[in-house]
């Protein structure tokens, strides 16, 4: 349920703001953006994803990062930004190779194949 997912992400963000938990808020952004885009507000959703990913990059967060990049790439491709989407997927694959974290590798490859 998209509306419920957005509601829960917003609740998470509110708690993160109350307790000063920046990384969890940044982790929430790609999911929130994905759901907002799925709801039909594509520009807003993709922008939220982009900002969340930028924040995670600044934090040097690697946990789950290839998954977030893949979700972002999926929406970039849906928006017709195929070259940018493939660049983002390449980054996700490179990080997976670098870190050895293959938890989301199948999903990254699935999205790569769809692009």
Phi, psi and omega in degrees: 000113184298315182298318179294320178298318177296316178301314181294321178296319178294322175297317178300314179298322178296316177296319178298319178294318180297323186252005176068041182256085187291319185293319179296322176297320179293323177294328181289328187304313180298323178291316178299313179300319179300314182291322177295319176296318179296330178289341179122350178266069190298311182301315179296316181297315180295322178294319177298318178298314181301314181294320178296318179295320177298319178296316179297323177297315179300324180281352184060033179283132180244338182298120177071001186301317178301326178295314179298318179297320180296318177298317178298315179299321179302314181286326175301316179296318179297333179272002179087008180266061187299314181299317179294320178299317179292325176297316180294320177297319178299320177296318179299317179293321179296319179294320177300316179295317183294317186269338184080359180280106184251018184304321183249015185300318180299319179293321177299315179294323178300311181293321177302316179296324179290328180291000000 
